[in-house]
Amino acid sequence: MGEHTIIVRDVKGNTGCGKIVIDGVQTIDYPHYFTPNGDGIHDTWNVVGLENQPFAQRYIFDQHGKF
């Protein structure tokens, strides 16, 4: 989690793209599902890694695609 630098290089060396460096890439993690039925297992859901993104928005849809 957190901020990373990505380095891309051409392994064949014949395309002329050289090396590309991308700084400041943020990674996040989140549970793939939650079941808020009160049994204490997977009742909550949180996105980790958005601490520096105060305006990030999350949308939750049910299994039928309903918002």
C-alpha positions in Angstrom: 0.0 0.0 0.0 1.0 3.6 -0.5 3.0 5.5 -3.1 5.2 3.6 -5.6 7.5 4.3 -8.6 6.9 2.2 -11.7 9.8 1.6 -14.1 9.0 0.2 -17.6 11.8 -0.9 -19.9 11.9 -2.6 -23.3 13.4 -6.0 -22.7 14.0 -6.6 -26.4 15.6 -3.2 -26.8 14.5 -2.7 -30.4 11.5 -0.4 -30.1 13.4 2.7 -29.1 11.2 3.5 -26.1 14.1 3.2 -23.6 13.1 3.4 -20.0 9.9 5.1 -18.7 9.6 6.1 -15.0 6.2 6.9 -13.5 6.4 8.4 -10.0 3.7 8.8 -7.4 1.5 5.9 -8.3 -1.0 5.2 -5.4 -2.2 1.6 -4.7 -5.3 0.8 -2.8 -6.8 -2.4 -1.3 -10.4 -3.3 -0.5 -12.4 -6.4 0.3 -14.1 -7.9 -2.7 -17.4 -8.2 -0.9 -19.1 -7.6 2.5 -22.2 -9.1 4.1 -23.7 -6.7 6.6 -26.1 -9.2 8.2 -24.9 -8.7 11.8 -23.1 -12.0 12.3 -19.7 -10.3 12.9 -18.1 -11.8 9.7 -17.4 -9.3 6.9 -20.0 -6.9 8.3 -17.9 -3.8 7.3 -16.1 -2.6 4.2 -13.2 -0.2 4.0 -10.8 1.0 1.2 -7.2 1.1 2.5 -4.9 3.6 0.8 -7.2 6.6 0.2 -5.9 8.5 3.2 -4.4 11.2 0.9 -7.4 11.4 -1.3 -10.0 13.3 0.7 -12.4 13.7 -2.2 -12.4 10.1 -3.4 -15.8 8.7 -3.9 -17.0 5.1 -3.4 -20.2 3.6 -4.9 -21.7 0.4 -3.7 -24.0 -1.8 -5.9 -25.8 -5.0 -4.9 -25.4 -8.3 -6.6 -28.0 -7.2 -9.2 -26.2 -4.0 -10.1 -28.6 -1.8 -8.2 -27.0 1.4 -6.7 
